[in-house]
Amino acid sequence: MKHIIVVIILLFTSVVIYAQESQKLLRSGNKSYNAGKYKEAEIDYRKSFEKNKDYYKGLFNLGDALYKQNNYTESANVFKLLTQNNELDKTTKSQAFHNLGNAMLQDKKYQESIDAYKNALKLKPSDADSKYNLAYAQKKLIQQQQQQQQNKDNKENKDQQKQNEPKDDKEKKDEKKDQQQQKNEISKEDAEKMLNALYNQEKNLQDKLKKDSAKVVNSSLLKDW
């Protein structure tokens, strides 16, 4: 029985020591955080949570430190973990949802941020910050959807224009080649006709020249000197 009591006392002492160390690391992290040294604060908060996983403040502040370093994805993961803790009071859980919404908002995940703000307001309906951020996130979501629709319309218009554009260079060249070949074939037929006509004209001219030449010669011969 004595041994059991000793073990219980030792366990309780260990828990107390770990809790004290966790709180000490938390205070150290807060000091770094307030000085703008967010990476150092992150390290202390992680150690604080490792010392006492039931001490949610270390985890909560870790999410804030990550947020300040623009690490929104990991910050969101931390706050999401907090929102799943059923032992948190409503006010703290509402703040966790609010911060989750902020991280999602910065990551341009507007629908997720809207859901987080709504959950924050369910727990604390009078929270003016969550109301304002909810309205802002809804506005950003509409703008995002409009931009996506515009990008889709622009793509469809470009595709349509591409379909209506003249044939590509190769097709143009092939088309011109066919037209040239047709033109050449027509020219060949015309050339043959022209050659025949010229041949006939030349033959007639030669015959005429022969006659004229003979006439001239004869005339010369008959000329009276």
C-alpha positions in Angstrom: 0.0 0.0 0.0 2.9 2.3 0.8 4.5 1.6 -2.5 1.3 2.5 -4.3 1.1 5.9 -2.5 4.7 6.6 -3.3 4.1 5.9 -7.0 1.1 8.2 -7.1 3.0 11.0 -5.4 5.9 10.6 -7.9 3.5 10.7 -10.8 1.7 13.8 -9.5 5.1 15.5 -8.9 6.1 14.7 -12.5 2.9 16.1 -13.8 3.4 19.3 -11.8 7.0 19.7 -12.9 6.0 19.2 -16.6 3.2 21.6 -16.2 5.5 24.2 -14.7 8.0 23.7 -17.5 5.3 24.0 -20.1 4.1 27.3 -18.6 7.6 28.6 -18.4 8.2 27.8 -22.1 4.9 29.4 -22.9 5.9 32.6 -21.2 9.2 32.5 -23.0 7.4 32.1 -26.3 5.1 35.0 -25.5 8.1 37.2 -24.8 9.6 36.3 -28.2 6.2 36.7 -29.9 5.7 40.2 -28.5 9.2 41.1 -29.6 8.4 40.0 -33.2 10.6 37.0 -33.0 8.0 34.6 -34.3 10.3 31.7 -35.2 11.8 31.7 -31.7 8.3 31.9 -30.3 7.2 28.9 -32.5 10.0 26.8 -31.0 9.1 27.6 -27.4 5.4 26.9 -28.1 6.1 23.6 -29.7 8.2 22.6 -26.7 5.5 23.8 -24.3 2.9 21.6 -26.1 5.3 18.6 -26.1 5.8 19.0 -22.3 2.1 19.1 -21.6 -0.3 18.1 -24.5 -3.3 19.0 -22.3 -2.1 22.6 -22.0 -3.9 23.9 -25.1 -2.5 27.5 -24.7 0.9 26.4 -26.1 -0.8 24.9 -29.2 -3.1 28.0 -29.6 -0.1 30.3 -29.5 1.8 28.1 -31.9 -1.0 28.6 -34.5 -0.6 32.4 -34.0 3.2 32.2 -34.4 2.9 30.2 -37.6 0.3 32.7 -38.9 2.7 35.6 -38.3 5.3 33.8 -40.4 2.8 33.5 -43.3 2.7 29.7 -42.8 -1.1 29.7 -43.2 -1.5 26.1 -44.1 0.2 24.8 -41.0 -1.4 27.5 -38.9 -4.8 26.3 -40.1 -3.9 22.7 -39.3 -3.1 23.7 -35.7 -6.3 25.7 -35.2 -8.3 22.9 -36.8 -6.9 20.5 -34.2 -8.0 22.9 -31.5 -11.5 23.1 -32.8 -11.7 19.3 -32.4 -10.9 19.5 -28.7 -14.2 19.0 -26.9 -12.7 20.0 -23.6 -12.3 23.7 -24.7 -14.8 26.2 -23.4 -17.0 27.9 -26.0 -15.1 31.2 -26.0 -11.8 29.5 -26.6 -13.2 27.2 -29.3 -14.9 30.2 -31.0 -11.5 32.0 -31.1 -9.9 28.9 -32.5 -12.6 28.8 -35.3 -12.1 32.5 -35.9 -8.3 32.1 -36.3 -8.9 29.1 -38.5 -11.0 31.3 -40.7 -8.3 33.9 -40.8 -5.7 31.3 -41.9 -8.0 30.0 -44.6 -8.8 33.5 -45.7 -5.1 34.3 -46.2 -4.7 31.0 -48.1 -7.5 32.2 -50.4 -9.6 29.2 -49.4 -12.7 31.4 -49.0 -15.4 28.8 -48.6 -13.4 27.1 -45.8 -12.9 30.4 -44.1 -16.6 31.2 -44.4 -17.4 27.8 -42.7 -15.0 28.5 -39.9 -16.4 32.0 -39.2 -19.9 30.6 -39.2 -18.8 28.0 -36.6 -17.2 30.7 -34.6 -20.5 32.7 -34.6 -22.5 29.7 -33.6 -20.4 29.6 -30.4 -20.3 33.3 -29.9 -23.0 35.1 -32.0 -22.1 38.5 -30.7 -18.5 38.4 -32.0 -18.2 41.5 -34.2 -14.8 40.5 -35.7 -16.1 37.2 -36.9 -19.2 38.9 -38.4 -17.0 41.4 -40.3 -14.6 38.7 -41.5 -17.4 36.5 -42.6 -18.9 39.2 -44.7 -15.4 40.0 -46.2 -14.8 36.3 -46.9 -18.2 36.0 -48.7 -17.3 39.0 -50.8 -13.9 37.5 -51.7 -15.6 34.2 -52.6 -18.0 36.0 -55.0 -15.0 37.8 -56.6 -13.1 34.5 -57.0 -16.0 32.8 -58.6 -16.5 35.7 -61.0 -12.8 35.6 -61.9 -13.0 31.9 -62.5 -16.0 32.3 -64.7 -14.3 35.1 -66.6 -11.2 32.9 -67.2 -13.5 30.1 -68.4 -15.3 32.4 -70.8 -12.0 33.8 -72.1 -10.7 30.3 -72.7 -13.9 29.3 -74.5 -13.7 32.5 -76.7 -10.1 31.8 -77.5 -10.9 28.2 -78.5 -13.8 29.4 -80.6 -11.6 32.0 -82.3 -9.0 29.4 -83.0 -11.6 27.2 -84.7 -12.7 30.1 -86.8 -9.2 31.1 -87.8 -7.9 30.5 -91.4 -6.2 27.2 -92.0 -2.6 26.9 -90.8 0.4 27.7 -92.9 0.8 24.1 -94.2 -2.8 23.9 -95.3 -2.5 27.4 -96.9 0.6 26.2 -98.8 -1.2 23.1 -99.9 -4.2 25.1 -101.0 -2.0 27.6 -102.9 -0.1 24.7 -104.5 -3.3 23.1 -105.7 -4.5 26.4 -107.1 -1.2 26.9 -108.8 -1.3 23.5 -110.3 -4.8 24.1 -111.6 -3.6 27.4 -112.9 -0.6 25.7 -114.5 -2.8 23.1 -116.1 -5.0 25.8 -117.6 -2.0 27.7 -118.8 -0.6 24.6 -120.5 -3.8 24.1 -122.5 -3.8 27.8 -123.4 -0.2 27.6 -124.3 -0.8 24.7 -126.7 -3.6 26.7 -128.3 -1.4 29.7 -128.5 1.4 27.6 -130.0 -0.9 26.2 -132.6 -2.1 29.6 -133.4 1.4 31.0 -133.6 2.5 28.1 -135.7 -0.3 28.7 -138.1 0.4 32.4 -138.1 4.1 31.8 -138.7 3.3 29.4 -141.5 1.0 31.9 -143.1 3.6 34.6 -142.6 6.4 32.4 -144.1 4.2 31.6 -147.0 3.4 35.3 -147.5 7.1 36.3 -147.1 8.0 33.7 -149.7 5.5 35.2 -152.1 6.6 38.7 -151.3 10.2 37.9 -151.7 9.7 36.2 -155.0 7.6 39.2 -156.1 10.4 41.5 -155.0 13.1 39.5 -156.8 11.1 39.3 -159.8 10.4 43.0 -159.6 14.1 43.7 -159.2 14.9 41.6 -162.1 12.4 43.4 -164.2 13.6 46.8 -162.9 14.7 49.2 -165.5 18.1 50.7 -164.7 
